[in-house]
């Protein structure tokens, strides 16, 4: 299990425990975190679970796969190197303390 901090665009923080094997998107959805819509349910077929990974965590995540990179082209105000689709980040103990910031809106 990992404790993940989701930071809304307004700055409001939500710290939740997310079970291993789920995705960061599922952790937000299951805990009612506003700002992640997840329209495709985690199929990497949209960009509505876009978030910015805190700089301390960027190099600790698995690299972006080509499909995710393609979908990020549709996300709102991406930040190269920091933008990720949370449906593509699988939770493990190694992600304990992860911080993601949500954009102003999802497309």
C-alpha positions as CSV (number, residue, x, y, z in Angstrom):
1,X,0.0,0.0,0.0
2,X,1.2,3.5,-0.8
3,X,0.1,6.8,0.7
4,X,-0.5,9.2,-2.2
5,X,-1.1,12.9,-2.1
6,X,-3.4,14.4,-4.7
7,X,-3.2,18.2,-4.9
8,X,-6.2,19.9,-6.5
9,X,-5.6,22.9,-8.8
10,X,-6.8,25.1,-5.9
11,X,-4.0,23.7,-3.7
12,X,-6.3,21.5,-1.5
13,X,-4.5,18.3,-0.6
14,X,-6.1,14.8,-0.3
15,X,-3.8,12.2,1.2
16,X,-5.1,8.6,0.8
17,X,-3.8,5.1,1.0
18,X,-4.0,3.2,-2.3
19,X,-3.7,-0.6,-2.4
20,X,-0.9,-2.1,-4.4
21,X,-1.9,-3.2,-7.9
22,X,-4.4,-0.4,-8.4
23,X,-3.5,2.7,-10.5
24,X,-3.1,6.2,-9.2
25,X,-6.2,7.0,-11.2
26,X,-8.2,4.2,-9.4
27,X,-7.0,5.5,-6.1
28,X,-8.4,9.0,-6.9
29,X,-11.7,7.5,-8.3
30,X,-12.2,5.2,-5.3
31,X,-11.6,8.0,-2.8
32,X,-13.7,10.7,-4.5
33,X,-10.8,12.9,-5.4
34,X,-12.1,15.8,-7.6
35,X,-10.2,16.7,-10.7
36,X,-9.6,13.2,-12.2
37,X,-12.5,12.3,-14.5
38,X,-11.2,9.0,-15.9
39,X,-13.7,8.9,-18.8
40,X,-12.2,5.8,-20.4
41,X,-11.9,3.9,-17.1
42,X,-8.2,3.4,-17.3
43,X,-7.8,2.1,-20.9
44,X,-5.4,4.8,-21.9
45,X,-7.9,6.0,-24.5
46,X,-8.4,9.5,-23.3
47,X,-6.5,12.1,-21.3
48,X,-9.0,12.8,-18.5
49,X,-6.8,11.4,-15.7
50,X,-3.9,13.8,-16.5
51,X,-1.8,15.0,-13.6
52,X,1.6,16.6,-12.9
53,X,4.1,14.4,-11.0
54,X,6.0,16.2,-8.3
55,X,9.6,16.8,-9.5
56,X,11.0,14.5,-6.7
57,X,9.1,11.6,-8.2
58,X,9.6,12.0,-11.9
59,X,12.6,9.8,-12.2
60,X,11.2,7.2,-9.8
61,X,8.3,6.2,-12.0
62,X,8.3,3.8,-14.9
63,X,9.0,5.6,-18.2
64,X,6.1,6.9,-20.3
65,X,5.0,4.3,-22.9
66,X,4.3,5.4,-26.5
67,X,0.5,5.0,-26.1
68,X,0.5,7.2,-23.0
69,X,2.7,9.7,-24.8
70,X,0.2,9.8,-27.7
71,X,-2.8,10.4,-25.3
72,X,-0.9,13.2,-23.5
73,X,-1.1,15.2,-26.7
74,X,-4.8,15.6,-25.9
75,X,-4.3,16.6,-22.3
76,X,-4.8,20.2,-21.0
77,X,-1.7,22.2,-20.5
78,X,0.9,19.5,-20.4
79,X,4.3,20.0,-18.8
80,X,7.0,18.0,-20.6
81,X,8.7,15.6,-18.2
82,X,6.0,16.1,-15.5
83,X,2.7,15.2,-17.2
84,X,1.4,11.7,-16.8
85,X,-1.8,9.8,-17.2
86,X,-2.6,8.5,-13.7
87,X,-4.2,5.4,-15.2
88,X,-0.7,4.3,-16.4
89,X,1.0,4.5,-13.0
90,X,0.6,1.2,-11.1
91,X,0.8,1.5,-7.3
92,X,3.5,-0.4,-5.4
93,X,5.1,0.1,-2.0
94,X,7.8,2.1,-3.8
95,X,5.3,4.8,-4.5
96,X,4.6,5.6,-0.9
97,X,4.7,9.4,-0.6
98,X,4.0,10.1,-4.3
99,X,2.6,13.6,-4.9
100,X,0.6,14.4,-8.0
101,X,-0.9,17.8,-8.8
102,X,-4.1,18.1,-10.8
103,X,-4.5,20.5,-13.7
104,X,-7.0,23.3,-13.8
105,X,-9.3,21.1,-15.9
106,X,-9.4,17.9,-17.9
107,X,-10.2,17.7,-21.6
